[in-house]
Amino acid sequence: SPWLTTVAASTHKVNEKQLVLGDGQTFVGASTTATLPALTPMVMSESAVAAGQTAANARLCAPGSLDPAKVTGKLVVCIRGVIARIDKSWAVRMAGGVGMVLINPAPMGEAGDLHYVPSVHLENTALAPVTTYVTTDAAPTGKIVALTSPSGTVAPAVAQFSSRGPSTTTGGDILKPDLAAPGVDVLAAVTPYNHHDRNYDLLSGTSMAAPHVAGIAAALRAAHPDWSPMAVKSALMTTGRDMAMGTTSPFAQGAGNVQPAMAVNPLLVADSGIVDWVGYLKGAGVLDPASSPTIPAITGTELNQASIASGSVVGSLEVKRTFTNVSGSAQTFAFSAAVPGFDVTASPATLTVAAGAKATVTLTFTRTDAALRQYATGSVTWSAAS
C-alpha cells in the first residue's frame, strides 16, 4: 500500500541493569525498575506451581499460577510468552515475590517495562545458564543491580521485534518499511482496567512507533497546510538518519529514524496521488486494465516515492523521479550516489528548481560487480548548494 507510511520501531534510550547470580555470573538486560541490591533466594516459576494450576502456566507466570508458600521473599525466574510482560511481574508481586527475572525463550529482544517488582529482562542466551544455576545450586541467590560500566549497547537501533523487508507482495518493487521511529519503552497513556489501575505505562511495539509518525505528520501539516500526505511522507524519509548500530539495512530501518525538526524544511519532496496509485493497482493486477483507460499501468518501482526499489534488475534499471521544491526559494542541487556494485548516473546531474516548481530526473543503475540473486542497497543524494 504505497499510500500508507509503514513504520519500523526503534530504541530511543538504553535502560539496563544486570542480574548477578550467587556464583558470580552476570547478565545484562533491560530494566527501568528499582534495583534489588541484596542477594535474594531465587526460584524458577515452574517450580512454584499453585494448587490447581499447571506447570506451563507457572512457567509463564500467569496471574494466580504461583504458590505464595514457594515464592514469598524470592527472586522469581519467569519465561516470556503468552501473558503480558507486566502481568508476569504482577503475578510475582501478588504471590509475595520481591523481584523477577524475565527471560526470552527465543531471540525476541528486550523491553524495560514498568514492572511491579524490581525486574530485569534478559535475552534467550541467558536461559540455559540461569536455569542450570537455579535448579542445581543448593541455595540459589541473585540480585538486580545497576551496571558498573557501560554495556556497549547504543541507541537508536531497530527493535528485534520490528518486521523486516523486503516486501514480498510487491515483488520487492516497493521498499518496506518506509522509515523508523521510537517504539521501545515509550511512556504512554493506558486504560487503567487492564494495567492494574495505572494511567501510564511503558509500552513497546510498532504500535508505539506509528503514533510518533502520525503526530509528527500532524505537526508538519500544521506547518505546511498545502502539503499532501505523500509530501509529508517524503519529507520524513529524505531527512531520516541511520541507526546507531548494526541495523542500517533499508529492510530494517527503511529511510532511517525520523528527524522532525529537519523534516519541516526538506527542500525537495517526491509527491504522488490517486492517479499514481490507480496506475500501480492496474500494474499489480488489482484493477482491470480497461478501467480508467487514460491512466497507464505502472510498477512499484515507477511510483514517485522518496525510495527506489526493484526486486529484479538484469544489467541496468532506469527510473524517473519528479521532485517539488518546497523550500520557498529557487534551489540548485548536485547529484551523488553510493550503491556498491552499481554505477549510478542522473540526467540531469544538476537540478535548478524554482520555488514551488517541479523537476524530473532520470536515474540509471548499471550493474558492475554486484552479487547476483542478492539485494544491493545504497543511497542517492541531492545536495543543495550552500
C-alpha positions as CSV (number, residue, x, y, z in Angstrom):
1,S,0.0,0.0,0.0
2,P,2.2,2.9,-1.2
3,W,-0.3,5.5,0.1
4,L,0.5,4.3,3.7
5,T,3.6,5.1,5.7
6,T,4.9,1.9,7.2
7,V,6.9,2.5,10.4
8,A,9.6,0.3,11.9
9,A,10.2,0.5,15.7
10,S,13.5,1.8,17.1
11,T,15.0,2.2,20.5
12,H,15.5,5.7,21.8
13,K,17.4,5.2,25.0
14,V,19.2,2.4,26.9
15,N,17.6,1.3,30.2
16,E,19.7,-1.6,31.5
17,K,20.6,-3.3,34.8
18,Q,22.4,-6.6,35.5
19,L,21.5,-9.8,37.2
20,V,24.2,-11.1,39.4
21,L,23.9,-14.7,40.5
22,G,25.3,-16.1,43.7
23,D,28.0,-17.9,41.8
24,G,29.3,-14.7,40.3
25,Q,27.7,-15.0,36.8
26,T,26.3,-11.7,35.4
27,F,23.8,-11.0,32.7
28,V,22.8,-7.6,31.4
29,G,19.3,-6.9,30.3
30,A,16.6,-4.2,30.0
31,S,15.2,-2.7,33.2
32,T,13.5,0.5,34.3
33,T,12.6,-0.6,37.8
34,A,14.4,-0.1,41.2
35,T,17.3,-2.4,42.0
36,L,17.2,-5.5,44.2
37,P,20.6,-4.8,45.8
38,A,21.0,-7.8,48.3
39,L,21.5,-11.4,47.2
40,T,18.0,-12.9,47.4
41,P,16.8,-16.5,47.2
42,M,15.8,-17.5,43.7
43,V,13.2,-19.9,42.3
44,M,12.1,-21.0,38.9
45,S,8.5,-20.1,38.5
46,E,7.6,-23.6,37.1
47,S,8.9,-25.0,40.4
48,A,6.4,-22.9,42.4
49,V,3.1,-24.1,40.9
50,A,0.0,-23.1,42.9
51,A,-2.6,-25.7,43.7
52,G,-5.0,-26.3,40.8
53,Q,-2.6,-24.6,38.3
54,T,-0.3,-26.2,35.6
55,A,3.4,-26.0,35.4
56,A,3.0,-24.5,32.0
57,N,1.1,-21.6,33.4
58,A,3.5,-21.2,36.2
59,R,6.5,-21.2,33.8
60,L,4.9,-18.2,32.1
61,C,4.0,-16.6,35.5
62,A,0.3,-16.3,34.7
63,P,-1.6,-14.4,37.3
64,G,-2.7,-16.9,40.1
65,S,-0.4,-19.6,38.9
66,L,2.3,-19.2,41.6
67,D,2.3,-20.6,45.1
68,P,2.9,-17.9,47.8
69,A,4.5,-20.5,50.0
70,K,7.3,-21.1,47.5
71,V,7.6,-17.5,46.1
72,T,7.3,-15.2,49.1
73,G,10.5,-13.2,49.6
74,K,12.1,-14.6,46.5
75,L,13.5,-13.5,43.1
76,V,11.4,-15.4,40.6
77,V,12.5,-16.5,37.1
78,C,9.7,-16.2,34.6
79,I,9.7,-17.1,30.9
80,R,8.4,-14.7,28.3
81,G,5.3,-15.5,26.2
82,V,1.5,-15.6,26.0
83,I,1.0,-13.5,29.2
84,A,1.6,-9.7,29.0
85,R,5.1,-9.0,30.4
86,I,3.9,-6.6,33.2
87,D,1.2,-9.2,34.2
88,K,4.0,-11.6,35.0
89,S,5.6,-9.2,37.5
90,W,2.1,-8.5,38.9
91,A,1.7,-12.3,39.4
92,V,5.1,-12.4,41.2
93,R,4.1,-9.5,43.4
94,M,0.7,-11.0,44.3
95,A,2.4,-14.2,45.3
96,G,4.8,-12.4,47.6
97,G,7.8,-12.4,45.3
98,V,10.2,-9.4,45.6
99,G,11.8,-9.5,42.2
100,M,11.6,-11.0,38.7
101,V,14.0,-12.2,36.1
102,L,12.2,-12.4,32.7
103,I,13.9,-14.5,30.1
104,N,13.1,-14.9,26.4
105,P,12.7,-18.5,25.2
106,A,14.0,-17.4,21.7
107,P,15.6,-14.3,20.3
108,M,12.8,-11.7,20.8
109,G,14.5,-8.5,22.0
110,E,14.2,-6.9,25.5
111,A,11.8,-4.3,26.9
112,G,12.2,-2.2,30.1
113,D,8.6,-2.3,31.2
114,L,7.4,-0.6,34.4
115,H,7.2,-3.8,36.4
116,Y,5.6,-4.2,39.8
117,V,8.7,-5.6,41.4
118,P,12.4,-5.0,40.6
119,S,12.9,-6.8,37.3
120,V,15.4,-7.4,34.6
121,H,14.5,-8.7,31.1
122,L,17.2,-11.0,29.5
123,E,17.7,-12.4,26.0
124,N,17.4,-16.1,25.4
125,T,21.1,-16.6,25.7
126,A,20.7,-16.4,29.5
127,L,18.0,-19.0,29.7
128,A,20.3,-22.1,29.9
129,P,22.9,-20.8,32.4
130,V,20.3,-19.1,34.7
131,T,18.1,-22.2,34.7
132,T,21.0,-24.5,35.3
133,Y,22.2,-22.4,38.3
134,V,18.8,-22.0,39.9
135,T,17.8,-25.7,39.5
136,T,21.2,-27.2,40.6
137,D,22.6,-24.9,43.3
138,A,21.6,-25.9,46.8
139,A,20.7,-22.4,47.7
140,P,20.5,-20.2,44.6
141,T,20.6,-16.4,45.1
142,G,20.6,-13.4,42.8
143,K,20.4,-9.6,42.8
144,I,19.5,-6.9,40.3
145,V,21.9,-4.0,40.3
146,A,23.0,-1.0,38.2
147,L,25.7,-1.5,35.7
148,T,29.2,-0.8,36.9
149,S,30.3,0.1,33.4
150,P,28.5,0.8,30.1
151,S,27.3,-2.4,28.4
152,G,28.2,-1.1,24.9
153,T,24.5,-1.0,23.8
154,V,23.7,2.2,21.9
155,A,20.6,3.8,20.5
156,P,18.8,4.2,18.2
157,A,18.7,0.6,16.9
158,V,15.8,-1.2,15.2
159,A,14.0,-3.4,17.7
160,Q,14.3,-7.1,17.4
161,F,10.5,-7.5,17.1
162,S,10.2,-4.9,14.2
163,S,9.2,-6.6,11.0
164,R,11.8,-6.6,8.2
165,G,11.5,-6.3,4.4
166,P,11.7,-6.9,1.5
167,S,8.1,-6.6,0.6
168,T,7.2,-9.9,-0.9
169,T,3.7,-9.0,-2.0
170,T,5.1,-6.3,-4.4
171,G,7.9,-8.5,-5.8
172,G,10.4,-6.3,-3.9
173,D,9.4,-3.2,-6.1
174,I,8.3,-1.1,-3.1
175,L,10.7,-0.6,-0.1
176,K,9.2,-1.5,3.2
177,P,9.4,-0.3,5.9
178,D,9.4,3.4,4.8
179,L,11.1,4.8,7.9
180,A,11.6,4.2,11.7
181,A,10.5,5.9,14.9
182,P,10.9,5.3,18.6
183,G,8.8,2.2,19.6
184,V,10.6,0.6,22.6
185,D,9.9,1.6,26.2
186,V,7.6,4.5,25.3
187,L,5.7,6.3,28.1
188,A,2.1,6.1,27.0
189,A,-1.4,6.7,28.4
190,V,-3.1,3.4,29.0
191,T,-6.5,2.1,30.2
192,P,-6.4,1.5,33.9
193,Y,-8.6,-1.6,33.9
194,N,-6.0,-3.7,32.2
195,H,-3.0,-2.0,33.6
196,H,-3.7,-2.7,37.3
197,D,-5.1,0.9,37.8
198,R,-2.2,2.7,36.1
199,N,-2.9,5.6,33.9
200,Y,0.5,5.5,32.2
201,D,2.9,2.7,31.3
202,L,6.0,1.9,29.2
203,L,4.9,0.2,26.0
204,S,6.8,-1.3,23.1
205,G,5.8,-2.2,19.5
206,T,5.4,-0.7,16.1
207,S,2.1,0.3,17.5
208,M,4.1,2.8,19.5
209,A,6.3,3.9,16.6
210,A,3.4,4.6,14.2
211,P,1.7,7.1,16.6
212,H,5.0,9.0,16.8
213,V,4.9,9.4,13.0
214,A,1.2,10.3,13.0
215,G,1.9,13.1,15.5
216,I,4.9,14.4,13.5
217,A,2.8,14.3,10.3
218,A,0.1,16.4,12.0
219,A,2.8,18.9,13.1
220,L,4.2,19.0,9.5
221,R,0.7,19.6,8.1
222,A,0.2,22.4,10.6
223,A,3.4,24.0,9.3
224,H,2.6,23.3,5.7
225,P,-1.2,23.0,5.2
226,D,-0.8,22.7,1.4
227,W,1.4,19.5,1.7
228,S,-0.2,16.2,0.7
229,P,0.2,13.1,2.9
230,M,2.8,11.8,0.5
231,A,4.7,15.1,0.6
232,V,4.8,14.6,4.4
233,K,6.0,11.0,4.0
234,S,8.7,12.1,1.6
235,A,9.9,14.9,3.9
236,L,10.2,12.4,6.8
237,M,12.0,9.8,4.6
238,T,14.6,12.1,3.0
239,T,15.6,13.6,6.3
240,G,15.9,10.4,8.3
241,R,19.1,9.2,9.7
242,D,20.8,5.8,10.0
243,M,20.6,3.8,13.2
244,A,23.5,3.9,15.6
245,M,24.3,0.2,15.5
246,G,24.0,-2.9,13.3
247,T,20.5,-2.2,11.8
248,T,21.1,0.2,9.0
249,S,19.7,-2.1,6.3
250,P,16.8,-0.4,4.5
251,F,14.9,-3.6,5.1
252,A,15.1,-2.9,8.8
253,Q,15.1,0.9,9.1
254,G,13.7,2.0,5.8
255,A,14.9,5.5,5.1
256,G,16.1,5.8,8.7
257,N,15.0,7.2,12.0
258,V,12.7,10.3,11.8
259,Q,14.2,13.7,12.5
260,P,11.1,16.0,12.8
261,A,13.0,19.3,13.0
262,M,14.8,18.6,9.7
263,A,11.6,17.3,8.1
264,V,10.0,20.8,8.4
265,N,12.3,22.0,5.6
266,P,13.3,19.1,3.4
267,L,13.8,21.4,0.3
268,L,12.6,18.7,-2.1
269,V,9.7,16.2,-1.9
270,A,8.6,13.3,-4.1
271,D,4.8,13.5,-4.2
272,S,2.2,11.1,-5.5
273,G,-1.6,10.9,-5.6
274,I,-4.6,8.9,-6.8
275,V,-3.5,8.8,-10.4
276,D,-0.2,7.2,-9.5
277,W,-2.0,4.7,-7.2
278,V,-4.6,3.7,-9.8
279,G,-1.7,3.1,-12.2
280,Y,0.1,1.0,-9.7
281,L,-3.0,-1.1,-8.8
282,K,-3.5,-1.7,-12.5
283,G,0.1,-2.8,-12.9
284,A,-0.3,-5.1,-9.9
285,G,-3.4,-6.7,-11.4
286,V,-5.7,-5.4,-8.7
287,L,-7.7,-3.2,-11.1
288,D,-9.0,-4.1,-14.6
289,P,-6.5,-2.6,-17.1
290,A,-9.5,-1.4,-19.1
291,S,-10.7,0.8,-16.1
292,S,-9.5,4.4,-16.2
293,P,-8.1,3.9,-19.8
294,T,-6.2,7.2,-19.7
295,I,-4.1,6.1,-16.7
296,P,-1.2,3.8,-17.7
297,A,-0.3,0.8,-15.6
298,I,3.0,1.2,-13.7
299,T,5.2,-1.0,-11.4
300,G,6.0,-0.3,-7.8
301,T,9.5,0.8,-8.9
302,E,7.9,3.5,-11.1
303,L,5.9,5.1,-8.2
304,N,7.1,8.6,-7.4
305,Q,8.3,7.9,-4.0
306,A,11.3,9.0,-1.9
307,S,12.7,5.5,-2.1
308,I,13.7,3.3,-5.1
309,A,13.3,-0.5,-5.0
310,S,13.3,-3.2,-7.7
311,G,13.1,-6.9,-7.0
312,S,14.8,-7.9,-10.2
313,V,17.5,-6.0,-12.1
314,V,19.2,-7.6,-15.1
315,G,22.0,-5.4,-16.3
316,S,20.5,-2.0,-15.7
317,L,17.5,-0.2,-14.4
318,E,16.1,3.2,-15.5
319,V,13.9,5.1,-13.0
320,K,12.3,8.5,-13.2
321,R,11.5,10.7,-10.1
322,T,9.8,14.0,-10.1
323,F,10.7,16.4,-7.2
324,T,8.9,19.5,-6.0
325,N,10.9,22.4,-4.5
326,V,9.1,23.2,-1.2
327,S,11.8,25.5,0.2
328,G,10.2,28.8,-0.7
329,S,13.1,29.9,-2.9
330,A,15.0,28.8,-6.0
331,Q,17.5,26.0,-5.3
332,T,20.3,24.2,-7.1
333,F,21.0,20.6,-6.2
334,A,24.0,18.5,-7.1
335,F,23.7,14.7,-7.5
336,S,25.7,12.0,-5.9
337,A,25.2,8.2,-5.3
338,A,26.7,5.4,-3.4
339,V,25.3,1.9,-4.4
340,P,28.1,-0.7,-4.1
341,G,28.1,-2.9,-7.1
342,F,26.2,-0.4,-9.3
343,D,27.2,2.6,-11.3
344,V,24.5,5.3,-10.9
345,T,24.0,8.3,-13.2
346,A,21.5,11.0,-13.2
347,S,20.1,13.1,-16.1
348,P,20.3,16.0,-15.4
349,A,23.1,15.7,-12.8
350,T,22.4,19.2,-11.5
351,L,18.9,20.4,-10.7
352,T,17.9,24.1,-10.6
353,V,14.3,24.3,-9.4
354,A,12.3,27.5,-8.9
355,A,10.2,27.8,-5.7
356,G,7.2,25.6,-6.0
357,A,8.3,24.2,-9.3
358,K,8.8,20.5,-10.3
359,A,11.8,18.8,-11.9
360,T,12.0,15.3,-13.3
361,V,15.3,13.3,-13.1
362,T,16.1,10.0,-14.9
363,L,18.3,7.7,-12.8
364,T,20.1,4.8,-14.4
365,F,21.5,2.0,-12.3
366,T,24.0,-0.2,-14.1
367,R,25.4,-3.3,-12.5
368,T,29.2,-3.6,-12.2
369,D,30.1,-6.2,-9.7
370,A,27.0,-6.6,-7.5
371,A,26.4,-10.2,-6.5
372,L,23.7,-12.0,-8.4
373,R,20.5,-13.0,-6.6
374,Q,21.2,-10.7,-3.8
375,Y,19.9,-7.2,-3.0
376,A,22.3,-4.3,-3.4
377,T,21.5,-1.3,-1.2
378,G,22.8,2.2,-1.1
379,S,21.8,5.9,-1.4
380,V,21.1,8.6,-3.9
381,T,21.6,12.2,-2.7
382,W,20.6,15.6,-3.9
383,S,22.6,18.3,-2.1
384,A,21.6,21.9,-2.1
385,A,24.2,24.5,-2.9
386,S,25.2,26.4,0.2
